[in-house]
Amino acid sequence: MSRPRFRLPSWLPIDPYVLALLATVGLAALLPVSGGAADAVGGASMGAVALLFFLYGARLSTKEAVDGVRHWRLHTTVLMATFVVFPLLGLAASRGLQPWALTPELATGLLFLCLVPSTVQSSIAFTSIARGNVPAAICAGSFSSVIGIFATPLLAALLLGGQTGGFSPDAVFRVALQLLAPFIAGQLLRRWIVRFLDRHRALLSYVDRGSILLVVYSAFSAGMTAGVWQRITPQRLGVLLLVAAVLLTVMLCLTWYAAKWLGFGRADGIAIQFAGSKKSLAAGLPMASVLFGADASLAVLPLMLFHQLQLLVGAVLAKRHAAAAGPAPLPEPTPEPAN
């Protein structure tokens, strides 16, 4: 007789990958690497980031991207929310809350959270549950990820400034080398490797997630060695969680009512709300490792908190949208063949 597997309650959608991230943070706290081992882990982390963005480029279908441009008003709305409204809110919050509520490091991380692109997977999942425009959510998330490779470093240079040590030509070259060059290489080689990627999609998902875990371990090990966590109190973390919750609530409301004001229908409005209010942990973590180096451990903390909040709130909101839409339509009956 098989033993029943443990399952989390449906109303508590904690992402198992978030638990893996927290376990990685705990491992870095207990067993941080230093010296030569830290150099080796750091080098492996840089290679993992390059591999991630190579796979992002190889998986993006150029045809799907071109087809999605037809819905340009929806995608423009999502991009404005992601790369204009979010950064403005983050800039106001980070400047207004430091140093009395947040340390400069946490305020920088909060602003960085607002600069990363939207997520793809959860936007699609929640849009589907809510019975919104799923193809639009797919394209919107994909466009945001691609544009984020350019926009996030440029916005970081503009808004973070000296907080990231400045954006020297060397820093720009490192960002291009680690993020943009592998992405372009993936696009160029896509026609020859796309079938291999499709056949091994499940295995490559483990490569993706394992690479990000390595990036997290490297960043948090560097933070432990440098003693940055000694400057963070539980009260500051509580304030950070509250600020992330307020930021998510504001963006969910803004995207929903802006979609209505712009004349979008219900299905499009749902896609705009979910794609325009989300932030990608998968894209943000490797970007932070390139932009912040040894300070990445604190820079990604707000993003990790926001990621779990958007999953919890998004699951509840998607079910409410589905309930408000009424029962799902029945499929059309298949006509019987003529005798």
N, C-alpha and C positions, 0 to 999 in steps of 0.2 A: 504493500500500500504506500503510495507516494505521500510524502509530507507536504502540507500546504505551504506555499511560499509566502513570505512576509510581504505585504503590500501597504504602501502609504494610503491613508484615506483620500478619496477622490477630491474632497474639498481642501486638501493640503498638498498642492502640486509642487513639492520641493523637488527640484531637478537633481537626480542622482549625480550628475556631473558636478553640480555645486558642492555636493558632499565630498566628491573626489578632490575638488580644488581645496576645500577646507582641510582635508586630510594631508594634502601636499604642503599647505601652509604650516600645519602642525609638525610635519616631518622636518621642514626647514627650520622651525623654531627649536626642535630637539637636536637635530643633527645638521647644522649649517656647515657648508663647505667653506674652506678658506685656503689661502696660499695657492699652490700649484693645482690642487683639485678644483678650486674655484675658477681658475683660468680654463681648465678643461671643460667644466660644466658650462661656463660662459660661452666658450667656442661652440659647444654642441647646441646651446640655446640659439646662437646666431644662425647656425645651419638649419635648425628646426624652423625658425621664422622664415628663412628663404624658401624652404620646402613648402610651408603652408601657403605662401603667396604664389608659388609656382602652381600648386594644385588649384587654388582659387582661379587663376587665369585659365588653366586647362579645362576646368569644368564649366566655365561660363560660355553658353552657346551664343555665338554672335548673331545667329538668325533670331533667337528669342529676344535678344536685346533690341535688334532693329524693329521687330514686330511690336515690341512694347512701346516704342517711341510714339506710336499712333495715339496713345492715351497720354499725351504730353502734359495736359493740364493737371491730371492727377499726380503724375510723377514730379512735376514742378512744385506742387503743393507739399508733397512729402519731403522733397529736398530742401525747400524753404524752412520747414519745421525742423529738419535735422541739422542743417548747417547755418541757419540764420537765427531762428527763434531760440533754439536750445542754447547756442553759444551766448546770446545776449542775456538770457536768464542766468546761465552759469556765471557769466562775468559779474552780474549784479550781486548774485549770492556770494561768490567767493570774496569779492571786495567788501561787501557789507558785513560779513560774518567773521572776518579775521581782523585782529587776533583775539577778540574777546570770546568768540564761540568756537572757532576752528583755528588750528595751527596753520601756519603758512603752507606746510606740506599737504595737509588735508584739503585746504582751500584750492591748492594747485590741482590736486587729484579730482576735486569736485568740478573744476572748470574743464579738466581733460575729459571727464565723463561726458560733458556736453558737446565735445568736439568729435567723438568717434561716430562712425556710420551706424545706420539702422541694422537690425538683425534680419535674417531671412527666415530661418526655420520657425521661430515662435510666431512671427507675423503671419506666416502662411497657416500655421496650425490654428491660431486663434481666429483668423479671418474665416477659415473653413468651418470651424465650430459655430461661429456667429452667422454663417450663411451669407458672407459678403463676397466681394469680387476677388476670388483667389488668384486668377491670372494676373490681375493688377498688383496684388500683394507680392507675387513672385518677382515681377519686373521691378517694382518699386524697391524691394530689398536688394535686388541684384545691382540696380543702378546706384543705390546708395553705397554699397560695398565698393564698387569700382571707383566712384567719384571720391570716396573717403580716402583712397590711397593717395590722391593728390591733395584733397581739401584738408584732411586732418593735420598733416605736417605744416601746411601753410597757415592754417588757423592757429596752430600751436606757436609758430614763429611770431605771428601777429599779436596774439592775446597773452601768451605766457611770457614771452620776452625773456627777461633776465632770470625768471624763476626756473627755466630749464637750462640755465647757463648760456643763454643766447643761441641763435641759430647761425653758426659760422658756416662758411663754405664747406668745411669738413663734415659738419653735421648734416647738411643738405645732401652731400655726396653719400654719406652712410645710409640715409633714409632711402635715397634712390637705389642704391646698390642692394639693400636688403628687402625692400618692398616692391618697388616699381619694376626693376629689372627682372626678377623672377616671375612676376605677374605677366609681363610682356612675353617672356620666354614660354610660359605656359600657353598663352594665346597662339603664339606662332607654331608650337608643336602640337596643338590640340588635334588637328586632323589625323595625326599619326598615332596618338596615344589615347584618344577618347574611348575607343572600344575597350582597351585594357582597363581604363578607369571605371567604365560602366560594369565590367565583369567583376571587379574587385572593390566595388563601392563599400561594402561592409568592412572589409579590411582597412581601406583607406580612411574610414571614419575613425578607427582606432589610432591610425597614424596622426590624424588631425588633433585628436584630443590628447594623445600622448605627448605630442609636440608642445601643446599649450601648457600641459602640466609641467614639462621640463622648463619652460619659460618662467612659470610661476615659482618653481623651486629655486631656480637661479636668482630671480629677483628678490625673493624673500630671504634667501640665504645671505645675499649681499646686505640686505637691510638689517638682519640680525647681527652680522659681523660689525656693521657700522654703528650699531646701537640706536637706530632710529626709533624702534618701538618703545624705548624707555620714555620717549617724549609724548606718548599718546595715553590719555586717561580714559576710563570707562565713560565719564561724562561727555568727553569730546566725541566718542564713538556714538553715544546716544543722540547727540545733536546732529551728527552726520546722518544717521539713519532717519531722523525726523525730516531733515532737509531733503533727503532723497525722496521720501514719501510725498512731501509737498510738491517737489519738482515733477514727479510722475503724475500727480493729480492735476496739476496745472496744464501739463502737456496733453493729457487725455481729454480734458475739457476743451482746450484751445483747438485741437485737431478736429474734434467732433463738430463743434459749432462753426468753425471756419469752413468745414466741408459743406455744411448746410447753407451758410451765407454765400458760398461760391456757386451754389446751385447743383451740387452733386447729389445723386440718388442715394438711397439707403445702402446698397451694396458697395458702392464706391466710397461712401463715408466711413464704413466699417474698415475697409482696406486702408484708408488714409489715417484713421485713428490708431490702428495697431502698428502700421509701418512708421508713422510719423512720431510715435511716442516711445519707441523702443531704441535701445542701444546695444550694440553687438559686443559681447564679452569675447567671442572668438577673434574678432578683428582688433579690439582694443588692447588686449593683453600683449600680443606681440608688438604692436605699435608702441606701447609704453616702454617695452624693454629696449627699443631702439632710441626713443626720444629721451628717456630719463636715465637710462643706465642703472647705476647703483641705487638711485632714488625711486626706482619703479615700484618697490613694494608698497609704499604709501600712496603712490599715484594711482594704483589700480584698485585700492581698497574701496573708494566710493563706487566705482564701476561694478565691483563684485556685489556690493549691497544693493545697488539699483537693479542689477540683473535678477536677483532673487525676488525683489519686490514686483518687478514687471511681470514675472511669471505668476506670482500669487494673485495679483490684481487682474491680470489679463485673463486668467482662467475663469474667474468669477464674472468678469464683464462679458466675456464671450458667451457664457451660458445665459446671461440675462438678455443679450441681443437675440439669441436663438429663441428664447421663450417669448420675447416680445413679437417675433415674427410669426408666431403661431406654428401649427404642425407642418412638418416638411411635406411638400407635394409628393404624391405617389408616382412611381414611374409609369410611363405609358405602357399599356398592355401590348405584348408582341402579337401581331396579327398571325392567325393560323394560316398555314399554306393551303392554297386551293387544291381540291382533289382533282 
